Amino acid sequence: MNRFLAVLLLLALPIMAGCGQKPAETTPAEPAATPAVDTAAAPAAQLLEKSLYDEGPRAAEGAVDAAMAAAGEKLFATKGCIACHTYGKKMTGPDLKGVTHRRTALWLEHQIMHPEVMTKTDPIAHALMAESNNVQMLNLHLTQPEARSLIEYFKKLDRAK
C-alpha cells in the first residue's frame, strides 16, 4: 500500500508543479495571420522543417510608428535586451542589424514572446541558438503590444543608415 501511494505521489508531482502559474498576458492576434500552434505542447514537439512564421512580407515594410518605436527603445534598454543584442556587432545573441529585412513581424513577435518554444520548434530560431553557442534567449514574458513596440524600434534602426 505504501509503495502504491509513493508511485501515485511521484506521478502527481509534475501535474501539481504546473498549478498556480500565471499564464502569459497577450492580446489576440489577427486570426488569419497567426498559425495555430499549441505553445503548451510545443516543448514536446519536433523541430519543424520550415518556419510557420517567416512566410510573407518582411517586418521592415510599412511606415514606422514613432510612438511605438520610442516605447520599444525604452523596453530594449530596461528589459535587458542590450545585455545580449546590439546593432552592427554580434554579442551573446545574434546581431540585430537588418533583422526586419530578414524576418517577418510575425516571426519576430513569436521569437520575442516565446523564445524557448521557438528554439525547440522553429528551424530559424534553432539555427540562431546554435550560432550563439546554444545560449537560450530568455523569456522576458513580454506582452504582444510590447513585442510589437520592439519590432517598430528595430524597423526604425534598420531604416537609419
C-alpha positions, 0 to 999 in steps of 0.5 A: 500500500505504501509503495502504491501511494509513493508511485501515485505521489511521484506521478502527481508531482509534475501535474501539481508543479504546473498549478498556480502559474500565471499564464502569459498576458497577450492580446489576440492576434489577427486570426488569419495571420497567426498559425495555430500552434499549441505553445503548451505542447510545443516543448514536446514537439519536433523541430519543424522543417520550415518556419510557420512564421517567416512566410510573407512580407518582411517586418521592415515594410510599412511606415514606422510608428514613432510612438511605438518605436520610442516605447520599444527603445525604452523596453530594449534598454530596461528589459535587458535586451542590450545585455545580449543584442546590439546593432552592427556587432554580434554579442551573446545573441545574434546581431540585430542589424537588418533583422526586419529585412530578414524576418517577418513581424510575425516571426519576430513577435513569436521569437520575442514572446516565446523564445524557448518554444521557438528554439525547440520548434522553429528551424530559424530560431534553432539555427540562431541558438546554435550560432550563439553557442546554444545560449537560450534567449530568455523569456522576458514574458513580454506582452504582444503590444510590447513585442510589437513596440520592439519590432517598430524600434528595430524597423526604425534602426534598420531604416537609419543608415 
